[in-house]
């Protein structure tokens, strides 16, 4: 445990991420709460923008919906510098077996240096590294965020898709790689779709998205899929 986590656990006793009741320091949940029965699965249709390559479907899996006390913990993690929550989410993700541990590496949605200084850390990176520690799959920093864009949660879906264009870059070849792409929360999926598109353009064989929470409800996910198309030529 690093110093930040130690201080966090001292000041804030370990609590269940689903209800807030105190629980064992070695667990993410209390005895009265159970792991969600099924994860939330989002399927996003992206165009990798490479001639001769067909559409790719990005599958994004989250262990729970962004609601209730679970949402509160993610708010602390994202904006309150409570990095120790990442270990709890990683334990939950590992317990639910959400991804293939034989993947080549894990990467994550990046932030600019200015945004990292503002928040204290990149929550997607912290989560990715915690997942790596538990799973044994290495982390590689292959995506770069070249400039800041407008805050996504203030925009509608069309604006979000436009907002992420040209924000990211991948500067190395990834031919044949099977990649896990991590972010903290998925809302419309525009950011993850753009990152995945760039990974495919650099030769990735497959990209699987993993998030700590899905900000849309299970009922929305049960409806007919509405695909986000990024990089489509008109």
Secondary structure, DSSP 8 states (H G I E B T S, - for coil): --HHHHHHHHHS--B-TTT--B--TT-SS-TT----SS-EEEEEEE----TT---EEEEEEESSBS-HHHHHHHHHHHHS--TTHHHHHHHHHHHTT-S-TTSSEEEE----HHHHHHHSS-HHHHHHHHHHHHH---B---EEE-S----GGGS-HHHHHHHTTTTEEE-S--TT-EEEEEEEEESSSHHHHHHHHHHHHTT-SEEEEEEEEESS-HHHHHS-------S---
